[in-house]
Amino acid sequence: MQVSLEVVSGVERRLTIVVPSQEFEDRVVGKLLDLKGSVRLPGFRPGKVPLKEVRRRFGSAVRADAADEAMRASYEEAVAQESLVPVSVPRLEAVQLEPGADLEFTASFEVLPEVELADLAAVEVQRPQAEITDADVDSMLESLREQQRTWHAVERVATEGDRVQVDFEGRLDGEAFDGGSGKDAQLVLGAGQLGEDFDKALTGLEAGAATSFDAAFADDHPNEALRGRTVRFEATVKLVEEPRLPDLDEAFFESMGVKEGGLPAFREEVTGNMQREMEDRIQHLVVTQVMDELHRLHSVQLPPALVDRQIQARKEAMLSQIAPSGRRRLDPSSLPDELFRDQVEKEVAVGLVTRQIRKAHALELDGQAVRAEVERIAASYAEPEAVARSIYQDESYLDRIEERVAERQLVAFVLEQAKASVLKSTYQEIVAGQALPLKEESPAAPAGGRDGGAGAADGTTVGTPGTAA
C-alpha cells in the first residue's frame, strides 16, 4: 500500500492511498466465493453456481462493496502509519476502480491542530483569600434554622415575613385573563413573589379579609398584552401564618448529623463545611481565570467538525435537562447552533491548549491526589468510609473526580509559571462570586441566572402575575 499525505489547511488533511491490484482483486474474488456458496439461481443447485456466472450477474455490485471495504480498512491503516488523529468522519473518494488496475482513492478529514504554546509567565491570576469569622458562622447557623422553619396559623393581621394563603382574580380593562387568577396561593409577604404591589395590598389584613388593589406589570413582561399595564385585582386572605425557627438544641444538632458535643461541636462541623465550600469556590475562581488567560494568550485554528460535534452534544444535554418526564424531547435542530457556538469554540480552544500543555510537559494523573479528593468528598458525610467505597464503585463519578484532579494538576503547573497575586476578601464575597472585579460577560453566557427563572420561594407557582411589578 502506498500512502501520500497532503496538508490542505491547518486542520485539513488529504491522504492519497493506492492498494495493489492483486490485493484488491483477491478481496473481490473472496467476496464472490462467499456469494457463490449462498446465492440461489434458477437452473443451478445451491452452492453449485459457477463463479463465472456469479461474477457476470453480481460482479459490479461486489466490486463496489469490496472497494468500500478496502478503502475503509486501508484508511485506518494509513492513519496509524502517518500518526494522525482524525476528528471528523473521512470523505472517501475513489480515483481508480477499474479491473486489473491498482485501487486508488483519497481520504479527506480534519485533525487536531498543532498548538504553539505561549509563555505561561504571561498568565495573570488573582487568588482570593479570606478567614471565616464568628459572624460568618453565626449567619450560617441562622440560614440553617431558616431552612428548617415551620409555619403556624395566627389570629392577627399579616406582617412582613408572614405567609398568607389567598384567592385572587385580576381583570384587565374589566376582563379576566389567562394566568390572572389563583386559588389557595401561598405567598411570603416581602418576598416579592407576585410583586411589590401584591405584598403591600395584603400586609395588614387578617384571615377572612378581602381587598381590591391595582398591580402594575413590568414593561418587559413576557405577556405582551400586559406590558406596562395596570391590572385590578380582587383578593381574599384565607389564612395567616408566622414562621418559627427551631432552637439550637440537641434535637436540631442531631437532625444535622452531629450527635455529640452540643453547640461547640456543631459550630466546628459547620465551620469545616464552610471552609470546604470556600476552598472549592476559590479553586473554581482560580481555574476560571487560568482558562480565560490560556484562551487570551493562544490563537488556535479550530476543527469545524469538532466544534459542531460539541454543539450537538450541548444541545442534547440541554434538552435532556428541560424535557418534562414522560414527554418526547424536542428535536435538537430546533435550537440554533449560534446559541452555543461562542462558548463551545472557547471551550474547544482551551481544551486543545491544555492538551498540548499536558503532552509537552508529560503531565500524568496523580493517583494519590485522586484518593485524597475522594476522601475529602467523603469527609463531609456522616459515614465517610461507606461513601468512599460507593464512589470507587461508581465509574462515571470516579471519572469526573479524575478529570477534576487532572484539571487541578494542570492549573497548579500553570500557576508555577504565572504571575499570581493574593486578593484579600471575605467569606461572603467569595461564596457569592463577588471576590474578583467584574469582567465583561461572555456573549454565550446564559441570561436569567442559573435556573433561568423560578417560582415562588416556597415552591408555589401562581401563574402570570408572578412577574407583576
N, C-alpha and C positions, 0 to 999 in steps of 0.2 A: 504493500500500500504506500502510495506517495502522498505527501501532505505539504501544502504550501500555505503560509499564513499571511494575510493582508490586513493591515491596520486601516480601517475605513475612517474612523474618527477616534476621539479619546476613549469612548466606551464601546464602539462598534468594531467587530472583527468578522472577517470572512475567511473560511477555510476552503481551499480547493483540494478535493480528495479524489485520488484515482485508485480504483480497485482493479487488479489484474483480471483480464478477461477470463482466464482459466478458473480463477477463484469464484468469479461471479457465475460462470456457466455451470460450475459444479453445484452451486446453490440452486440454480434454476432446475437442473436435472433432478436434484434431490427432492424438490417440491413436486416435480412431475411424477416421480416414482411414488411419492406418498399419495398423490391424487389417483394414480393408476390402481393402487390397491383398494381404493374405496369407491371409485366412480362406477356408475351403472349406466350402460348404453345399450340400446336395442340391438340384438343380434350377437351380443357378447356375454359370456358368463362372467359373474362377479370376480374381479381380480385378474381377468384374462384379457382385458382390453389392451391392444398393442400400444407401446409407448409412442409410436409414430402417430397413432390416431388421437391419443391424449394430447400430444403436442399440437396437432393440427387444429383440434377443437378449442383447446384451452391455453395454448402457448402464450398468447399476448397477455391474458389476464395473469397467468402465473408469473410471467417475466416482470410485469409491473409490480406484483406483490413481492417478488424476490428482490427487486430493486429497492423498494421501500424498506424492506427488512435489512438489506445490505447497507443502505445509506445510514440508517439509524445506528446499526452496530458499528460501522466504520467511523461515524461521527463521535460516538462515545470513546472509541479507541484513540482517535486523533486528538480529542480534547485532553485526555490524560497524557498523551505523548507530548503535547505542547504546554502542559502545566497551566491550563486555562481554567478560569472559574466563571462559567456562564451564569447569568442571572435572568435570562429570558429563554423562552422556547425557541429552538433554532428554526429558521426558514430554510428548508432543504429544496434545492432545485437541480434537476438532472440536466447535465450538459451533453453527455454522450450515453446513449442507451441501446445502441444498435448491436445485433448479434455479431459475435466474433471480434468485437472491439472492447477495449477496457471500459469499465463503468466509471464515468467521471461526473462529479456533482459538486455543488457549492453548498456551504452551510453558513448562514449569516445569523449573528446573535450578538447580544450585549454582554459585557464582562464588567467586573468591578474595576473602577478606575484606579490608577496609581495616584496615591495621595502624597504630596510633598509636604512633610511636616514643618510647621513654623517653629520658631524658637519659643519654647514653653516659658522662658523667662519673661515674655511679654504678657503672660496671663496675669490679670489683677483680680484679687479676691478679698472680700471683707468677711471675717468670721465674727458674727455676733457673740457676745459674752454677757452673762448675767448671773446673779445669785438669786436663789429662791428665798424670799423673805417670809417672816412670820405672817405679814399681812397677805402675801400671796396664798399661803396655806389656809389662812382664815377665810379668804374669799372662795377658795376651792371647797372648803367644808360647807359653806353656805350654798354653793352651787349643787353639791351632792344632796343637801337637805331639800333644796328646791325640786330636784329630780324625783324625790320621794314624797312630795307634798300630797295631801289628801284634801278633798273638798267636802264642806259641811254646810248644810242649809242653815240660814239665819233669817230671823224675822226683823229686818231693818232695811233701810234704804241701801242701795248698792253704791259702793265707793270704788275708786281706782284699785285694781288688783283683785277685785271680786270677779266671780264667774256668774254670768246670768244665762238663764235659758229663756229664749224669746221666740215668738212667732212674729213674722213681719211680711209686709207686702208693699211693693213700690209701684208707683204709677208715673208714667212719663206722658205729659200732656193729657193727663186724665185716663190713660190706657195702661193696663197691666202689660208686662213684657217678660220674655223668657229669661229665667235666672234672677228675676227681681223679687222673688219671694222665698221664705224659708220657714220651716216648721221645726220646733224644738231645737233651734240652733243654739249652740253653746259658745259664748263669747267671753273672753277675759278682758275686762274694761281696762283701757290704757295700752293694750297690745296692738291696736290698730288693725285688727283682723278684717273689719269691714270699713275701716276708715275712721278718721278723727270725728266726723260728724255723728257717726253711729255711737261712738263712745260717749261723747258729750250729751247726746239725747237720752241715753239710758242711765247715765250716772245720776244718782239721787232718787231713783224710782225703787219701789218695793214690789214684792210679788203681787200680781193682780193688777198693777198699774198699767195704763195704756197711754200712748203718746203719739203725736204726729210731728214730723220734722222734715226738713229738707236736707238732702245729701248731695254734694257736688261731686261729679265724676271728673277724673283727670283728663287732660287734653290728649293723652296718649293711650287712653283706654282701648283694650283690644276690640270691643264692640264699637264700631264706627258710629252707630246711631246714638251712643251715649257720650261720646267725647265732648268734654266741656259743657255737658248738660247738667241741670239740677233736677233731681227726682224727689217726688213727695212720697214719704214712707209712713205707713201706719204700723205701730209695733206694740206688742203686749208682752210684758215681763211675766214669766210663769214661775220662775224660781231664782232666788239669790243665794249664792254660796260663797263662803270665805275660805281661803287656803289656810291649812295648818301644816307646819313643818315638824318633822319628827325631832325629838330631843337627841342630843349627842350622848346616848347611853349605850349600855352593853348590847341591848337588842339591836340598835342601829349598827353598831360596830360589827356584830356577828353577821348581820344581813349583808355587809360589805366584805365579808371574808376574814375579818380579824376577830378571833375568838378569845384572845387573852391579851392582857396588858392595858386595857382601858384606853382612855383618850391619848396618852403619850404614844402607845403602840400604834394607834390608828393614825395619828399625825405623822408618825415616822413612815408608815406604809403609804400614805397619801403623798408625802414629800418625795418618796422614792419613785412613785409613778409619775409625778410631775417632772422630776429630774429626767426620767427616761423620755417623756414626751418632749421636753425642751431639747434634749440632745438629738432626738430624731428630727425635730424641726430645724435645728441648726445645721445638721448634716444635709437635710434637704435644701436649705438655702445655699449652702456651700456648693453642693453638687450642681444646682441650677446655675450658679454663677460660672462654675468651671465649664459646663457645657455651652453656655452662652458665649464665653470667651473663646472656646475652641471653634465655635461657629464663626465668630467675628474674625478670627485670625487665619482661617483657611478658606480657600476657594476650591470647591470640589465639583467636578462635572458629574452630574447625577445620571445614572442609567434610567431612562424613562420607564422601562418595564418594571424596575424595582420600585419606583415611586408609585406607579399605577397599581401594583400588587398591594402595597401598603395602604393605599387609599381604599381599595376594595375591602381589605381586612378591617379598616377603621369603620367603614360603613356597616359591615356585618356586625361588628361589636356594638355599635350604637343601636342598631335595630334589635339586636338580641336583648339589650337592656330596657328598651322602651316598649317592646311588644307586649300587650296585655296577655296574661296567662290564658292559654287555650285559644288564642286568636292567631290567625295567619299573619306572618310578618309582611311588611311592605317589601316591594322589590327594591334591592339596593340601587338600581338605576334611577329610582325616583329621587335620590339625593344627589345634588350636583357635586361633581369632583372638586370644583373650586372651593367648596365649603371646607375641605380638608387639606387642599394642596399646600398652602404655605407652611402649616405646621408639620405635615408629613415630609416635605422637602427638607426642612430644618433637621428633623429627627434622622432622616436617612443620611444627610451630610455629616452630622455629628457621629452617627454610628460608623460611618466609613473612616472618619478621622480616628476615633477611639480604637477601631480595629487595627489601623496602621500603627498606632502607638504601642498596642499590646504586641503586635508582630515584631516591630522594630526593637523593642526592649525586652522581649521574651518574658512578658508578664504572665504568670500562670496562677490559677486559682489556689488560694491558700486554704487547705482543708482544715487546719486548726482554727482559722478565722471563721469558717463556716460553722464548726462545732460551737465556738464561742457565741455566735449570733443565735443559734438555736437555743442555747442555754439562756441567753439574755431575754429572748422572747418568752420562753417557758417560765422564767422567774416571776413574771407578772401574774401568774395564775396560782390558784390555791394548791394544786398538785403538779409542780413543775416537772418532776420525773416522768409522770404519765403523759404530760403534754409533749415533752421532748420525744418520747417514744412514738407518739402519734405523728409528729412532724416527720420523723425519719421514714415512716411507713407511707407517707403521702408524697409521691414522687413529684407531682406538679407543684405542691407547696415548697418542697425542698429545692426544686429548680429555681423558683422565684427568689428564695433566700440566697442561693448560689449566685444568681445574677446580681443581686443587691451587693453581696460581698465583693464580687468581681468589679462592680462599679466603684465601690469604695476604695479598692486597691488602686484602680486606675486614677481616681481623684487624688488619693494620697501621693501617688507618683508625680502627678502634675503639680501638686502643691509644693513638692520638694524643689521644683524649679521656679515656681511662680512667685509673684510679689503678693504676699499675704499679710493682711493687717487685721488687728483686733478692733472691733467696734463695740464699745460699751453700750449695753441695752438693758432692758428689763424682761422679766419672765413674760409679762402680759404682751409686750410688743413682739416678742419672738413667736409665741404660740399664735398670735393674731396675724402673723406675716407682715408686721409693720416695722421690723427691726432695720430694714435696709431702705435707702432712699427709693422712691417710686421711679420706675422706668416706664417708657412708653410701651403699652401693651402690644403683644404680638397681634398682627391683623387676623390670625387664625384662632385667637383665644375666644372661647365661647362667652357669650354675654349672659347676664342674668344670674350669675353665681353658680356654685357647684351643682345645685339641684335643679337649676333652670326654673325656679319658682316653686312655691309650696302653698299648702292650705293653711288652715288656722293653727295656732300654736299648740292646741291640744288635740290636733288630728282632725278637727271638724272642717269640712269644706262646704261652704254655704252657697256658692254659685256666683253669678255675675257681679253682684255688689261687692265681692271680696276685693275688687280693685277700685272701689269708690274713693273719692277724695284724692 
